Amino acid sequence: MGIFTSIIFLLSIAFFVGAVHNLLALNKPGMYPPKALLRKRAGSLAGGGAIFLLIGIIFFTFQ
């Protein structure tokens, strides 16, 4: 696996970890960012992770 493909997969994992972190922050009482903002942030991070995962799979397949 090339270095570029590895970086793409690592970015995907980082985005998914960020999404999980924001989803877990929804359960904490008294968090400053409003829950709607946390949901929006988690959704955008998960979407970015999915896009990078698809790009990584495409590059891995056609390598």
C-alpha angles and dihedrals in degrees: 000000000000125000092246092053091048091052091050091052091047091051089051091052091047091053092049091048089052091050092051091048091054092046091052090049088062090071095054113098118231097018112163101225108076116250092244090057092048091050091049092048092048091049094050092047091049090049091050090048091052092050093049090046091054092047090049092050091049093051092044092050097049097041 
